[in-house]
Each structure stands twice: as structure tokens, then as C-alpha cells.
């Protein structure tokens, strides 16, 4: 059976001049509109930041707006291409129960996201600890919250679990208390050790001066006298103060001959006659 190449060619030309052109136009509209939507979203964010708008709500609403506009563009393009979507209605309805069960967790996360935005236990750029993870909040989406850990790992925590669990916000307050525990030997002068610690804490430039350092003997340990020290600093200076004072106390103790004891085990050998 010979193929009618002329008829095939005419069919290809007819498709290219009708449906093919529509597909190309749809792809161009899709590409350009998505670029425009992203551009508008960035402009809204920049304008909001200039007006000191709430960063958390601004980013979340911009994300939702961008997503909604892109979905609207896709739906319009489907209609433009003449694709009949009426047949999908019955399929969607029949799968409604299955989809409902499948998105049960997503709906819980969505409700958790709304609850987080309303109650505001944290905001973007806060350092928090929750669900066994700790990091800086970089984004709050509708279903999850994005954390950046100090070692540059990205963690996504579902909002459902986040909204219903314990959250420790280290950034909500401007100041934090820095706690230390130093151990000295029983034969050392604990008053001298306390004075050394007090002087170091009081002289540190990042320690707040409106509150005096607290330095007292906490307990008589099994092999050491344990001295607790507490100072206050800005939340952003917490780890700098912690490491600086820890190192300076070690250096001062070594210079003054104060022993930092370590656990020792005495072994007695008993010989039977």
C-alpha cells in the first residue's frame, strides 16, 4: 500500500500552522509571564524591605502570590491550547477521597504554617531550636520552615510538628546569660580562683556592665571544687563571650598555678597470703 506523502505533508503543514503555532505561542507566554511574575515578586520584596515591612509575612505572602499567579497562567494556557479539561472533573471527583487521605499531613502542615504566622513564636533570621534541630530561620513556607545550621546544612521542618512542639528561640531577646562551670583542685585557693574569674568576666568588653558577674562555689565534687560563673551579653555576642572567657580563665589558672583536675582512679592490689 503506497503512502500518500502529499496528504501527510499537508497534514503536517496544517498542524504546524495551527496547533504548532499555538504551542510555540503558549511556550513563549509561559516563559515571559513566569519571568515577569518573578520580577514583580522581587520588586514587592525590595519595596517592602525599604518600608521596614515584616520580613516573615512579606516573604510568605510573596511566595503565595507568586505561586498563585503561576498556576493561573498555566490554567489559562491550557484553555488557550484548546485542551478539554471537562473530562478531568470526574477523575478528580473519584480520586477526592484518596487525595484527601494523601494530603492529610499536608493540611496539618498548612494549618501549622497559618498558626505560626499568627502566633509568631519566631521570625525570619531568628536562631531557634525545635524538633531536635537548631539553626537560623531563612524561610517560612505554608507547609514547612527552612533552617540553616551553623555548619551550612539546610533543614526543612514540617509546620504541623513545629507548631505543636517545643520551640526555643535564642534571638527573641536582645540579651542572654552566659553560664560557665570551672573546676579547681581541693588544695587550691578557691577565693583566689573566684577573684580571677570575676576579674576576667568584668574586664571583657562584650560583657554587659549593668549586671555584675555572678561567681560562686556551686558544689564539692568528687574530685574538684566546682565554681559557677554567670554573665550577661548581647545575644549576638554569646559564643564570642563564652569561648573568650573559657580560654582566658584557663590561661590565668595556669599562670597562677591553679590546678584544673581530671578524674583519677586509684587501684589497690590486694595480695592474699
Secondary structure, 3 states (H helix, E strand, C coil): CCCCHHHHHHHHHHHHHHHHHHHHHHHHHHHHHHHHHHHHHHHHHHHHHHCCCCHHHHHHHHHHHHHHHHHHHHHHHHHHCCCCCHHHHHHHHHCHHHHHHHCHHHHHHHHHHHHHHHHCCCCCCCEEEECCEEEEEEEECCCEEEEECCCCCEEEEEHHHHHHCCEEECCCCCEEEEEEEEEECCCCCHHHHHHHHHHHHHHCCCECCCCCCEEEEEEECCCCEEEEEEEEEEHHHHHHHHHHHHHHHHHHHHHHCCCCCCCCCCCCCCCCC
